[in-house]
Amino acid sequence: MAGATARTLQPPVGEHRRPSIAVVDDDSGFAGYLRTFLTQRGHEARVYTRGDAIVAAIRHGEPPDLVLLDVAMPGMDGLQTLKTLKAARPELQVIMLSGRDQASIIVEAMRFGAVDYVVKPADPEGLGEVALEAAIRQAIERNRLVEELADLRGRLGDTQDEPVLAWGASPAMRAVAHLIEHVADSDVTVLIRGESGVGKELVARAIHRLSPRKPKPFVKVNCAALPAELLESELFGHERGAFTGAAGTRIGRFEQAHLGTMFLDEIAEMKPPLQAKILHVLQDGEFTRLGSNAKIRADVRVVTATNRNLETMILRGEFREDLYYRLKVIEAVVPPLRDRRDEIPQLIGVFIQKYARHYKRPVPALSDALRGCFVQYDWPGNIRELENMIKRFVILQDERRLLEELTTSSPCQSPPAAQPDATSADSVPPPAPGPNLPGRRLADVSREAALRAERRVIADTLTQMRWNRREAARHLGVSYKTLLNKIKQTGLKRPY
């Protein structure tokens, strides 16, 4: 990406150079005041009086670290300028300035990618300097975090062919990145928690790559992919004749991971008897193959991941408490994409560039409507779902199909109508009778009663599971996809 490349050619903000801030305002008096305000605080200030002037300067020169952009300007107004700037430099930080605190303009500015909105007073000298200074400081800090994470990616060895699924500049992801840096050089176990698709495996790989074990194997085992009897053989290996079909000796994954890192994904799916053997490996560093009494020692760092509530499983006797505390020496929580919506535009750009290059297709342009839908959509499949959708977009080059898919799942163009509350389980409206039908048939009444009952049970289960839909589906005995369809059908909405 051009902006990221340009930024890496200059010293990081706050180390060897002053932050560069562009002021765009047709009011020369206010622009002059801002120049003084910024230079007194150690910033380099550039002043432009027209939107097209800042656009031309950024397209042909070095982009600033931050733009202070007036909303009301002749010619290309502030919102048009903002859209053009973000199209040219998606990573550019823009704070909007306006003489009016108008909600509709604030919403539009944020939708087009502004990071903040500061209201100008009638008297420039009376400017709420605290609010402006705080907004500038946060934007510059955000730039620093992006550079920090870009540097971390580089040290992790990310390549163009490896998806950047986990990293972003949100405070939550900054905490994850800092945690990785602090624990990577130790051998403590790490438990990575988060919903499916948020990038837990990438966090595990990051820990491995920053550790002294980097030259040695990183071995992943998905504990949900194999039945219990085969999973034990997969982990510890077996001798010939250990069970039917064991035609020869097989080395297990723990032996393969010697001196490296073992990543046990979906650890909650492991049955208690096998959990006991994992606990033994963690305590003593040794195990036996199936069909053998010979002890094998393995020096392995163990990292695990789950999207389930282990504490609830412990209470139900489904997960060993002693193993839980062994695994949770360090805990890393990767938040869902719906809690990191400001990262969506950056991720869209990464995936579009990646798959356009991979499939040798032209880079498609996103309309404002589609971009707005991407930001508003809840992404139940998280970043994996976003990546797959962008992949389809690049291959098919058909924006209408994506809009239909997104608007079917979640309205994007206008605020959604009032929805029944998740705790109001009896609020499913009955279908309207037909034009020639005086009343409802008995079958209709039964169907409505069943729907209300389903809604009540689903709502109660989701509340108990803190809206962890995968765990709720498991409790209800249905597939994850079926539960999502039921949630949509019954009109349930997450209350927080």
Buried (B, 14 or more C-beta within 10 A) or exposed (E): EEBBEBBEEEEBBBEEEBBBBBBBBBBEEBBBBBBEBBEEBEBBBBBBBBBBBBBEBBEEEEBBBBBBBBBBBEEBBBBBBBBBBBBBBBBBBBBBBBBEEBEEBBEBBBBBBBBBBBBBEEEBEEBEEEEBBEBBEBBBBBBBBBBBBBEBBEEBEBEEEEBBBBBBBBEBBBEBBEBBBEBBEBBEBBBBBBBBBBBBBBBBBBBBBBBEBBEBBBBBBBBEEBEEEEBBBBBBBBBEEBEEEBEEBBEBBBBBBBEBBBBBBBBBBBBEEBBEBBBBBBEEBEBBBBBBEEEBEBEBBBBBBBBBBBEBBBEEEBBBEEBBEBBBBBEBBBBBBBEBBBBBBBBBBBBBBBBBEEEEBEEBEBEEBBBBBBBBBBBBBBBBBBBEBBBBBBBEEEBEEBBEEBBEBBBBEEEEEEEBEBEBBEBBEEEEEEEEEEEBEEEBEEBBEEBBEBBBBBBBBBEBBEBBBBBBBBBBEBEBEEBBEBBEEBBBEEEE
